[in-house]
């Protein structure tokens, strides 16, 4: 930092040092230092170290809507980075697309595919390889995936084939009696969850599953079944839905799509940010929602009651829907907050009607990674839930509704 040429000194250091300095600089200093033309080879040297902090920095810069990073983004073009992890290589591919370099982008997506460690990451690379090459075999590979995500759904609908993933909506005959533990007690659930992680034997898991064969513990039963089948079967159940009145199938499907992503439908969940219950309602929202719903004597603990949680969550989703209209946007707002989404949309840099690869490109460029993936997963849940209700939604047409001039 004492060097007369700070950027030159940063480039001569290692990836961890570069990323550390980037993080601690003030925004104005950071932009002043990085708003320069950099030789792609210098960035390749650092990126190929595959440093976690440097990878995260690259991702944030690529998805940034701040034009002062444009020179840095352009410097990445043609850097031919190969050593980074799968997701960083994928983001570098998107950067090549933004700079009209489809062949270089395709190379990045191929590299990203070979390094992918999760089914969803593998599938997103396959879809983008299809977009850039028009190679039908990419869609065929995608359609054979047993993972439920928007990429697999797109491929199966495009090829007009049945999905290979297995969806279960009925857990069989369950008892209407009261379960043996309090489903509204977060402490009981945490202790139980900790105990479940210690069980490795398939036989023991099968024996344990019998203790959850109650209607009120169907989410817990699905949780144990997931452990038993190693997440190869996808449970799209709707516990407690008969206790509420739904406006239509879309409202019901979307509420459960959110709940499945938020809590895997478990009633007594508390997140690290203290979001509560099945719908992960933030504590500061409880009383305002209660007032709007004209519910008296509501406490934070009431969010562990699944029926109350679904009621409050549905209210919030309906409220967000009045402003943001499309379920994809509502998903982003539910996760990242409405102010976050307003800033994203106000920039007018995403969901552009006349840009290639939309809305898929914008869906991968949402600035906040958690919200980015959250929206993708919720929409996949929504499409599948609607299908289980007998409603077919064409994903491609549905997503095009997000585009603006």
C-alpha positions in Angstrom: 0.0 0.0 0.0 3.0 2.3 0.4 4.1 1.6 -3.2 3.8 4.4 -5.7 2.1 1.7 -8.0 -0.2 -0.1 -5.6 -1.8 -2.2 -8.4 1.5 -3.3 -9.8 2.6 -4.4 -6.3 -0.7 -6.3 -5.7 -0.3 -8.1 -9.0 3.2 -9.2 -8.0 2.0 -10.6 -4.7 -0.2 -13.8 -4.3 -3.9 -14.3 -4.7 -4.6 -14.2 -1.0 -2.8 -10.9 -0.5 -4.5 -9.4 -3.5 -7.9 -10.4 -2.3 -7.2 -9.3 1.3 -6.1 -5.8 0.2 -9.2 -5.6 -2.0 -11.5 -6.4 0.9 -10.1 -3.8 3.3 -9.8 -0.9 1.0 -12.5 1.8 1.0 -14.8 1.5 -2.0 -13.5 4.8 -3.6 -9.8 3.6 -3.2 -10.7 0.2 -4.4 -12.2 1.5 -7.6 -9.4 4.0 -8.1 -6.8 1.2 -7.9 -8.7 -1.4 -10.0 -10.0 1.0 -12.7 -7.0 0.3 -14.9 -6.1 -1.9 -17.8 -4.4 -5.0 -16.5 -2.6 -7.6 -18.6 -4.7 -10.8 -18.7 -1.7 -13.0 -17.9 -1.2 -11.2 -14.6 -4.7 -12.0 -13.6 -4.3 -15.6 -14.8 -1.3 -16.1 -12.6 -3.3 -15.1 -9.5 -6.6 -16.9 -10.5 -4.8 -20.1 -11.2 -3.8 -20.3 -7.6 -7.5 -21.2 -6.9 -7.6 -19.2 -3.7 -11.0 -19.0 -2.2 -10.9 -15.3 -1.3 -9.6 -14.4 -4.8 -12.3 -16.5 -6.4 -15.0 -14.8 -4.3 -13.6 -11.4 -5.3 -13.7 -12.3 -9.0 -17.3 -13.5 -8.7 -18.4 -10.2 -7.0 -16.7 -8.1 -9.6 -18.2 -10.0 -12.5 -21.7 -9.7 -11.2 -21.2 -6.1 -10.1 -23.5 -3.6 -11.7 -20.9 -0.8 -11.0 -19.5 0.4 -14.3 -16.3 1.4 -12.7 -15.2 -2.2 -12.7 -15.6 -2.4 -16.5 -11.8 -2.2 -17.2 -11.1 -5.0 -14.7 -13.8 -7.2 -16.3 -12.4 -6.5 -19.7 -8.9 -7.4 -18.5 -10.2 -10.9 -17.6 -11.3 -11.5 -21.2 -8.9 -13.9 -22.9 -7.0 -14.6 -19.6 -7.5 -18.4 -20.2 -7.7 -19.2 -16.5 -7.7 -23.0 -15.9 -6.8 -23.5 -12.3 -9.8 -22.0 -10.5 -12.7 -23.9 -9.1 -15.8 -24.9 -11.1 -18.0 -22.0 -10.1 -15.3 -19.4 -10.7 -14.7 -20.8 -14.2 -18.4 -20.7 -14.8 -18.5 -17.0 -13.8 -15.5 -16.3 -16.1 -17.5 -17.9 -18.9 -20.4 -15.5 -18.2 -17.9 -12.6 -18.4 -16.7 -13.7 -21.8 -20.4 -13.7 -22.9 -20.8 -10.2 -21.7 -17.8 -9.2 -23.8 -19.2 -11.1 -26.9 -16.7 -13.9 -26.8 -18.9 -17.0 -27.1 -16.1 -19.5 -28.0 -14.0 -18.5 -25.1 -17.1 -18.7 -22.9 -17.7 -22.2 -24.2 -14.2 -23.3 -23.3 -14.7 -22.0 -19.7 -18.0 -23.9 -19.4 -16.4 -27.1 -20.5 -13.6 -26.7 -17.9 -16.2 -25.8 -15.3 -18.2 -29.0 -16.1 -15.2 -31.2 -15.5 -14.6 -29.7 -12.1 -18.2 -29.5 -10.9 -18.7 -31.1 -7.5 -22.6 -30.9 -7.3 -25.3 -32.0 -9.6 -26.7 -28.5 -9.9 -23.4 -27.0 -10.8 -22.8 -29.7 -13.4 -26.2 -29.1 -14.9 -25.8 -25.4 -15.2 -22.6 -25.9 -17.2 -24.3 -28.4 -19.5 -27.2 -25.9 -20.2 -24.8 -23.1 -21.1 -22.8 -25.4 -23.3 -26.0 -26.2 -25.1 -26.9 -22.5 -25.5 -23.5 -21.7 -27.0 -23.0 -24.8 -29.2 -26.6 -25.8 -30.0 -25.4 -29.4 -29.3 -28.4 -31.5 -28.6 -26.3 -34.0 -26.7 -25.9 -31.5 -23.9 -29.7 -31.4 -23.5 -29.8 -35.2 -23.6 -27.2 -35.4 -20.8 -29.2 -32.9 -18.8 -32.5 -34.7 -19.3 -30.9 -37.8 -17.8 -30.0 -36.0 -14.5 -31.8 -37.2 -11.4 -31.5 -33.8 -9.8 -34.5 -31.4 -9.6 -33.4 -28.0 -10.9 -34.4 -25.5 -13.5 -31.7 -26.8 -15.9 -33.1 -30.4 -15.9 -36.6 -29.2 -16.1 -35.7 -27.0 -19.1 -34.0 -30.0 -20.9 -36.9 -32.5 -20.3 -39.5 -29.9 -21.5 -37.4 -29.0 -24.6 -36.9 -32.6 -25.5 -40.4 -33.6 -24.5 -39.2 -36.5 -22.4 -40.2 -37.7 -18.9 -37.8 -36.6 -16.1 -35.4 -39.1 -14.7 -35.7 -37.7 -11.2 -38.2 -39.3 -8.8 -40.8 -37.2 -7.1 -42.8 -38.5 -4.1 -45.9 -36.7 -2.8 -47.4 -39.3 -0.6 -45.6 -40.9 2.3 -48.2 -43.5 2.8 -50.6 -44.1 5.7 -49.6 -42.0 8.6 -51.2 -41.9 12.1 -53.4 -39.0 13.1 -52.3 -39.4 16.7 -50.1 -36.9 18.5 -46.4 -37.5 17.8 -44.0 -38.6 20.6 -42.2 -35.3 20.6 -43.2 -31.6 20.4 -42.8 -30.5 16.8 -43.0 -26.9 17.9 -40.0 -27.1 20.2 -36.8 -26.0 18.4 -34.6 -27.4 21.2 -36.1 -30.9 20.9 -35.7 -30.8 17.2 -32.0 -29.7 17.4 -31.2 -32.5 19.8 -33.1 -35.0 17.6 -31.3 -33.7 14.5 -27.9 -34.1 16.2 -28.8 -37.6 17.2 -29.8 -38.5 13.7 -26.5 -37.4 12.3 -24.9 -40.1 14.4 -27.0 -42.9 12.8 -25.2 -44.4 9.8 -26.8 -47.9 9.5 -29.5 -48.2 6.9 -31.3 -50.7 9.2 -31.2 -48.2 12.1 -32.5 -45.4 9.9 -35.4 -47.6 8.8 -36.2 -48.4 12.4 -36.1 -44.7 13.3 -38.4 -43.7 10.5 -41.2 -45.6 12.2 -41.1 -43.1 15.0 -42.1 -40.4 12.6 -45.0 -42.1 11.0 -47.5 -39.4 12.0 -49.2 -36.8 9.9 -47.8 -34.0 12.0 -44.3 -35.4 11.6 -44.4 -36.0 7.8 -41.6 -33.3 7.3 -39.4 -35.2 9.8 -40.2 -38.5 8.1 -39.1 -37.0 4.8 -36.0 -35.8 6.4 -35.1 -39.3 7.6 -36.1 -40.9 4.3 -33.7 -38.5 2.6 -30.9 -39.8 4.7 -31.9 -43.3 3.9 -32.0 -42.9 0.1 -29.0 -40.5 -0.1 -31.2 -37.7 -1.5 -32.0 -39.7 -4.7 -35.7 -39.4 -4.1 -37.3 -35.9 -4.0 -40.2 -35.4 -1.5 -42.7 -32.8 -2.5 -45.2 -33.1 0.3 -47.6 -30.4 1.5 -48.0 -31.0 5.3 -50.7 -29.1 7.1 -52.1 -27.7 3.8 -55.6 -29.0 4.7 -55.7 -26.6 7.7 -55.5 -23.5 5.5 -57.6 -21.9 2.8 -55.7 -21.3 -0.4 -56.6 -18.8 -3.1 -55.5 -21.1 -5.9 -53.0 -23.8 -6.7 -50.4 -21.2 -7.6 -50.5 -19.6 -4.1 -50.2 -23.1 -2.5 -47.4 -24.3 -4.8 -45.4 -21.1 -4.3 -45.8 -21.1 -0.5 -44.6 -24.7 -0.3 -41.8 -24.0 -2.9 -40.5 -21.3 -0.5 -41.0 -23.4 2.6 -39.2 -26.4 1.1 -36.2 -24.2 0.3 -36.3 -22.3 3.6 -36.7 -25.2 6.1 -37.2 -28.5 4.2 -40.7 -28.0 5.7 -39.5 -28.5 9.3 -41.6 -26.5 11.8 -39.1 -25.7 14.6 -36.1 -24.5 12.7 -34.0 -21.5 13.7 -31.4 -20.2 11.3 -28.0 -18.7 12.1 -29.6 -15.3 11.4 -32.5 -16.2 13.8 -35.1 -16.7 11.1 -37.9 -18.7 12.6 -40.0 -21.8 11.7 -41.1 -23.4 8.5 -41.2 -20.1 6.5 -38.1 -18.7 8.3 -39.9 -15.4 9.3 -37.4 -12.8 10.6 -38.2 -11.8 14.2 -38.6 -8.1 13.3 -41.4 -9.0 10.9 -43.5 -11.0 13.3 -45.4 -8.2 15.0 -46.0 -6.1 11.8 -47.4 -9.2 10.0 -49.5 -10.0 13.1 -51.0 -6.5 13.0 -51.8 -6.7 9.3 -53.4 -10.1 9.8 -55.3 -8.8 12.9 -53.8 -11.5 15.1 -53.5 -10.7 18.8 -51.1 -12.1 21.3 -48.6 -13.4 18.7 -45.2 -14.2 20.0 -41.9 -15.3 18.3 -42.6 -18.9 19.5 -45.8 -18.9 17.4 -43.6 -19.1 14.3 -42.8 -22.7 15.3 -46.5 -23.5 14.8 -46.6 -24.7 11.2 -50.1 -23.5 10.5 -49.3 -20.0 11.8 -46.0 -20.0 10.0 -47.7 -20.9 6.7 -50.3 -18.2 7.2 -47.7 -15.5 7.9 -45.4 -16.7 5.1 -48.3 -16.7 2.6 -49.3 -13.2 3.7 -45.7 -12.0 3.1 -45.5 -13.7 -0.3 -48.8 -12.1 -1.4 -47.6 -8.7 -0.2 -44.3 -9.1 -2.2 -46.2 -10.3 -5.2 -48.2 -7.1 -5.4 -45.0 -5.2 -6.0 -42.8 -7.7 -7.8 -45.4 -9.7 -9.8 -43.3 -12.7 -10.9 -42.5 -15.6 -8.5 -38.8 -15.4 -9.5 -38.6 -11.8 -8.4 -40.6 -12.5 -5.3 -38.2 -15.3 -4.4 -35.2 -12.9 -4.6 -37.1 -10.4 -2.4 -38.0 -13.0 0.1 -34.4 -14.1 0.5 -32.4 -10.9 0.0 -35.1 -8.4 1.1 -37.3 -6.1 -1.1 -34.8 -3.2 -0.9 -32.1 -5.5 -2.4 -34.3 -6.4 -5.3 -35.4 -2.8 -5.9 -31.7 -1.8 -6.3 -31.1 -4.7 -8.7 -34.1 -3.9 -10.9 -33.5 -0.1 -10.7 -30.1 -0.5 -12.4 -31.9 -1.7 -15.5 -28.9 -4.0 -16.3 -30.7 -7.3 -15.9 -33.7 -9.1 -17.4 -33.4 -7.2 -20.7 -35.8 -8.3 -23.4 -33.4 -7.7 -26.4 -30.2 -9.3 -25.0 -29.1 -12.8 -25.9 -29.5 -15.7 -23.5 -32.1 -13.9 -21.4 -33.4 -14.4 -18.8 -30.9 -17.1 -18.0 -28.0 -14.7 -18.2 -29.6 -12.3 -15.7 -30.5 -15.2 -13.4 -26.8 -16.1 -13.2 -25.8 -12.5 -12.6 -27.9 -11.6 -9.6 -25.4 -9.8 -7.4 -25.9 -11.8 -4.2 -25.0 -15.4 -4.6 -27.3 -16.8 -2.0 -30.3 -15.1 -3.5 -29.1 -16.1 -7.0 -29.2 -19.8 -6.2 -32.2 -19.4 -4.0 -34.4 -18.1 -6.8 -33.3 -20.9 -9.1 -34.2 -23.6 -6.5 -37.5 -22.0 -5.6 -38.6 -21.8 -9.2 -37.7 -25.5 -9.7 -39.7 -26.3 -6.6 -42.7 -24.3 -7.8 -42.8 -25.9 -11.3 -42.7 -29.4 -9.7 -45.3 -28.6 -7.1 -47.6 -27.3 -9.8 -47.0 -30.4 -11.8 -48.0 -32.5 -8.7 -51.3 -30.5 -8.6 -51.9 -31.4 -12.3 -50.8 -28.0 -13.7 -48.1 -28.0 -16.4 -46.0 -24.9 -16.7 -43.7 -24.3 -19.6 -40.5 -23.1 -17.9 -39.2 -21.2 -21.0 -42.4 -19.2 -21.5 -42.8 -18.7 -17.7 -39.3 -17.2 -17.3 -39.7 -14.9 -20.3 -42.4 -13.1 -18.4 -39.6 -11.6 -16.3 -38.1 -9.7 -19.2 -38.5 -5.9 -19.6 -37.6 -3.4 -22.3 
